[in-house]
Amino acid sequence: MKIKSNEFRVKPGEQVKLKGYPTRVEPFFKSKKQYEKFLEKQVEEISKLQRLHYASGRYAVLLIFQGMDAAGKDGVIRHVMSGINPQSCQVFSFKEPSMEELKHDFLWRTTKCLPERGRIGIFNRSYYEEVLIVRVHPEILKGQGLPDESLNLTTIWDERYRSIVDLEEHLYRNGTRVMKFFLHLSKDEQRERFIQRIDDPDKNWKFSIADTDERKYWDKYMDAFEFCLNETSTQHAPWYIIPADDKENARLIVSHIVLDAFNELKMAYPETTAKHRQELLQVREQLLKTD
């Protein structure tokens, strides 16, 4: 399997035009069985590195997933992180802000959910909603309780991009590694997935009438994603554009990128001091003498 993480990475300063990015690429597997084998191997490797990550306690890792409805965010998280010890992983899904959250700045509700060093944090949607859905529906701003001087639509988006980049640079300086995945789904594939959710009674709960209403704004969402990717993909907190029409392929690509990122971290198991080692050997002797 020859996946190159950099092929999907948005370089700093790159001017993204999503129409030029595929939503489907040649599969990295030849059969369902081979796909399962590849994914199982990568998940196992991620799990091993996560145990080392947890033990070393030097870094935190934050994975952010964004995409249109039915892009496969839940499935990627479920499959790629399936081998991770739940004690070392935290998953948060951010929907419409609560009244308490609206009383704070737009970064507050996600900042308080950031992972500790030694853990993986996963955001299913994130603070990026504030420059995506809110940009497509700027009327939402009126319900956020912001002062009038903060509601200038000619400057607010650039200001929010700057706040996000500043936050992510701060996190990097303090040991948090941020990876951001945009699951790039085609409009036709979204329609097919919506129909599947309607046709399968077990998936009806996943479907909302509001989801189809948002399809009317597809082009505006693509514009919002382009602005976001262009302004907030940095060296220390890159965006990856993942072709998402093929769910299995998308999971392999994401797992490979996560694995590469873990391999770049300088991690080691804590060293045992000579004194502690001697104490352990004494305890071992005591255990051998007991029933």
Phi and psi in degrees as a GROMACS rama.xvg file:
@    title "Ramachandran Plot"
@    xaxis  label "Phi"
@    yaxis  label "Psi"
@TYPE xy
-114.856  81.5746  LYS-2
-102.505  129.911  ILE-3
-111.712  112.765  LYS-4
-55.7991  -39.8363  SER-5
-65.0347  -19.9949  ASN-6
-66.468  -22.3123  GLU-7
-107.053  -2.17268  PHE-8
-85.2104  136.151  ARG-9
-86.7955  116.331  VAL-10
-73.7003  144.756  LYS-11
-54.2846  131.083  PRO-12
84.9974  -7.11771  GLY-13
-67.6294  137.513  GLU-14
-95.5916  99.3845  GLN-15
-78.0813  130.925  VAL-16
-123.37  107.208  LYS-17
-62.3442  -25.1551  LEU-18
-62.9611  -21.1014  LYS-19
-90.1139  -1.01744  GLY-20
-107.85  128.317  TYR-21
-69.3536  147.175  PRO-22
-95.3427  -5.52381  THR-23
-147.998  134.125  ARG-24
-126.416  169.344  VAL-25
-56.9307  128.345  GLU-26
-59.1414  145.355  PRO-27
-89.1583  13.6455  PHE-28
-141.829  156.982  PHE-29
-103.289  -13.9513  LYS-30
-155.8  165.388  SER-31
-60.6192  -39.3874  LYS-32
-63.8185  -41.5661  LYS-33
-68.2792  -39.2576  GLN-34
-56.9035  -48.3062  TYR-35
-62.1417  -37.2837  GLU-36
-66.2058  -46.6405  LYS-37
-61.516  -47.2564  PHE-38
-64.3591  -42.9031  LEU-39
-59.4086  -42.2526  GLU-40
-64.3495  -43.3576  LYS-41
-70.2449  -39.2138  GLN-42
-62.5604  -39.6075  VAL-43
-63.3675  -41.3531  GLU-44
-67.0074  -41.5496  GLU-45
-60.7818  -41.7511  ILE-46
-61.6525  -43.3775  SER-47
-62.3193  -44.9262  LYS-48
-68.8225  -31.5799  LEU-49
-67.0977  -35.9169  GLN-50
-62.4257  -40.6279  ARG-51
-66.4155  -42.6877  LEU-52
-57.7999  -44.5743  HIS-53
-66.6417  -41.8041  TYR-54
-69.6203  -39.5837  ALA-55
-72.3564  -36.9057  SER-56
62.337  29.5006  GLY-57
-98.7878  -29.6236  ARG-58
-124.095  158.975  TYR-59
-115.575  150.302  ALA-60
-123.727  128.512  VAL-61
-120.25  122.158  LEU-62
-108.725  126.06  LEU-63
-115.328  130.057  ILE-64
-118.353  124.823  PHE-65
-129.903  155.124  GLN-66
166.551  169.161  GLY-67
-69.0445  164.94  MET-68
-56.3135  138.28  ASP-69
73.2427  15.5165  ALA-70
-72.6487  -16.3829  ALA-71
103.883  20.0867  GLY-72
-60.1384  -47.6647  LYS-73
-60.3011  -43.4283  ASP-74
-65.6197  -41.258  GLY-75
-62.4429  -46.9195  VAL-76
-61.0079  -45.2106  ILE-77
-63.8394  -44.4715  ARG-78
-79.8399  -44.5637  HIS-79
-69.6932  -34.7639  VAL-80
-99.968  16.26  MET-81
-64.3478  -25.4537  SER-82
-96.6992  3.58599  GLY-83
-83.6081  137.702  ILE-84
-61.4273  122.067  ASN-85
-56.3281  -27.0583  PRO-86
-66.6252  -21.4831  GLN-87
-109.279  13.2703  SER-88
-138.057  136.915  CYS-89
-128.112  127.42  GLN-90
-116.723  130.826  VAL-91
-129.18  135.825  PHE-92
-114.384  122.229  SER-93
-105.784  117.651  PHE-94
-110.898  -146.243  LYS-95
-62.4104  132.873  GLU-96
-61.8192  146.109  PRO-97
-79.4398  172.012  SER-98
-62.5821  -39.2709  MET-99
-63.5126  -43.0225  GLU-100
-65.2904  -33.5744  GLU-101
-70.6969  -14.2982  LEU-102
-79.9895  -7.48458  LYS-103
-115.537  173.451  HIS-104
-65.284  162.118  ASP-105
-67.9248  -13.9033  PHE-106
-92.671  -10.0457  LEU-107
-62.666  -47.5472  TRP-108
-67.0008  -27.7366  ARG-109
-88.5557  -33.2531  THR-110
-60.4135  -38.2185  THR-111
-72.651  -6.62697  LYS-112
-106.505  8.44896  CYS-113
-63.2528  145.731  LEU-114
-73.4265  148.594  PRO-115
-75.532  162.924  GLU-116
-60.9073  137.2  ARG-117
96.4308  -7.32005  GLY-118
-119.888  162.251  ARG-119
-105.947  128.233  ILE-120
-107.134  136.707  GLY-121
-123.728  123.696  ILE-122
-107.662  113.743  PHE-123
-90.2174  99.3014  ASN-124
69.5963  167.514  ARG-125
-167.929  -160.591  SER-126
-62.7953  -15.2975  TYR-127
-68.2023  -17.2606  TYR-128
-57.3684  -27.817  GLU-129
-75.1523  -10.1025  GLU-130
-120.756  10.4868  VAL-131
-115.933  -81.8326  LEU-132
-61.8438  -36.3427  ILE-133
-71.1016  -30.5691  VAL-134
-71.3681  -36.6129  ARG-135
-71.0446  -33.8828  VAL-136
-122.521  73.2688  HIS-137
-62.1579  -15.0253  PRO-138
-63.1627  -20.6546  GLU-139
-60.6167  -32.3674  ILE-140
-57.6277  -31.8952  LEU-141
-65.5974  -23.428  LYS-142
-95.3825  8.31601  GLY-143
-96.6892  1.20247  GLN-144
69.63  21.305  GLY-145
-76.7022  148.988  LEU-146
-66.4066  155.746  PRO-147
-55.6977  -38.1649  ASP-148
-69.3824  -12.2155  GLU-149
-95.4714  2.06564  SER-150
-106.87  24.339  LEU-151
-78.3349  107.821  ASN-152
-68.8862  -12.499  LEU-153
-84.094  -14.6296  THR-154
-125.483  -20.0592  THR-155
-62.2814  -35.4952  ILE-156
-70.9704  -44.1272  TRP-157
-61.7821  -37.3179  ASP-158
-65.1287  -40.2108  GLU-159
-70.2082  -38.0795  ARG-160
-58.8509  -43.7937  TYR-161
-63.8353  -40.014  ARG-162
-62.6643  -40.6176  SER-163
-66.3221  -46.9197  ILE-164
-62.5902  -41.5762  VAL-165
-61.5708  -42.6893  ASP-166
-61.3102  -46.8361  LEU-167
-68.6344  -32.6007  GLU-168
-68.2418  -39.8782  GLU-169
-60.8107  -43.8481  HIS-170
-62.086  -43.0966  LEU-171
-60.7268  -44.6157  TYR-172
-62.5794  -22.14  ARG-173
-108.857  19.613  ASN-174
96.0912  7.81946  GLY-175
-100.407  126.734  THR-176
-101.558  122.751  ARG-177
-109.11  127.237  VAL-178
-123.695  133.585  MET-179
-123.034  128.974  LYS-180
-118.349  120.588  PHE-181
-99.4837  113.802  PHE-182
-83.293  105.378  LEU-183
-86.0405  99.7461  HIS-184
-105.689  141.691  LEU-185
-81.6983  155.949  SER-186
-64.6465  -37.1312  LYS-187
-65.5561  -42.42  ASP-188
-66.6584  -36.6464  GLU-189
-60.8807  -42.6455  GLN-190
-58.9111  -44.3516  ARG-191
-62.8437  -39.3809  GLU-192
-70.0681  -35.3849  ARG-193
-62.7295  -43.0997  PHE-194
-63.365  -40.5368  ILE-195
-61.0265  -39.6782  GLN-196
-66.9271  -32.1915  ARG-197
-75.3827  -40.9178  ILE-198
-72.0985  -28.3733  ASP-199
-98.618  109.282  ASP-200
-55.0354  -31.3782  PRO-201
-71.4305  -12.8752  ASP-202
-110.39  2.69264  LYS-203
-58.3788  -32.2652  ASN-204
-65.1322  -21.7987  TRP-205
-77.9177  -14.4158  LYS-206
-103.161  137.309  PHE-207
-127.973  141.201  SER-208
-57.3506  -32.4435  ILE-209
-61.9634  -26.9561  ALA-210
-61.1973  -40.8086  ASP-211
-71.9236  -31.975  THR-212
-60.8259  -38.0725  ASP-213
-69.5551  -20.1822  GLU-214
-61.5476  -25.0536  ARG-215
-64.0832  -22.1729  LYS-216
-104.508  20.8403  TYR-217
-52.9026  -50.1012  TRP-218
-62.3573  -37.3151  ASP-219
-67.2054  -36.6516  LYS-220
-65.3378  -40.9828  TYR-221
-63.3085  -39.1297  MET-222
-62.6552  -43.1751  ASP-223
-63.99  -41.205  ALA-224
-64.6984  -40.5616  PHE-225
-60.7213  -48.7217  GLU-226
-56.7417  -44.9369  PHE-227
-63.0726  -48.2912  CYS-228
-63.0488  -40.7224  LEU-229
-65.3216  -39.3073  ASN-230
-89.7898  -18.3026  GLU-231
-125.815  7.00983  THR-232
-88.9009  112.9  SER-233
-121.614  171.949  THR-234
-60.8715  -38.676  GLN-235
-92.5378  -13.4114  HIS-236
-143.264  73.5301  ALA-237
-78.1967  153.37  PRO-238
-94.3476  145.927  TRP-239
-122.696  127.231  TYR-240
-93.1648  110.985  ILE-241
-103.321  117.936  ILE-242
-59.3462  119.364  PRO-243
-113.645  2.66891  ALA-244
-66.3543  -29.8405  ASP-245
-103.416  104.489  ASP-246
-60.0677  -45.023  LYS-247
-63.6288  -43.1923  GLU-248
-62.5851  -41.9248  ASN-249
-60.048  -41.0419  ALA-250
-65.4541  -39.0021  ARG-251
-65.2417  -41.5199  LEU-252
-64.4178  -47.5304  ILE-253
-62.5295  -45.4538  VAL-254
-62.6141  -36.1819  SER-255
-66.3817  -42.365  HIS-256
-64.4884  -43.1033  ILE-257
-62.2191  -42.5665  VAL-258
-62.6471  -43.9425  LEU-259
-60.1494  -41.7241  ASP-260
-64.4625  -41.4829  ALA-261
-63.9114  -39.1157  PHE-262
-66.4814  -20.2555  ASN-263
-82.7029  -15.4994  GLU-264
-76.7534  142.968  LEU-265
-90.1646  94.8671  LYS-266
-122.901  150.713  MET-267
-156.939  150.012  ALA-268
-68.4656  142.886  TYR-269
-56.7519  135.983  PRO-270
-78.9126  141.171  GLU-271
-87.6298  130.291  THR-272
-72.0625  160.473  THR-273
-60.3838  -39.0427  ALA-274
-64.0819  -45.9536  LYS-275
-66.328  -37.4765  HIS-276
-62.1082  -40.675  ARG-277
-64.0027  -39.0388  GLN-278
-63.4468  -39.8069  GLU-279
-64.9007  -41.5934  LEU-280
-64.5161  -35.5188  LEU-281
-65.9082  -41.7199  GLN-282
-64.0066  -37.785  VAL-283
-61.7664  -43.241  ARG-284
-61.2654  -40.3528  GLU-285
-64.5441  -40.3132  GLN-286
-64.873  -37.4354  LEU-287
-67.2933  -25.1763  LEU-288
-86.8155  -11.7761  LYS-289
-96.3996  161.871  THR-290
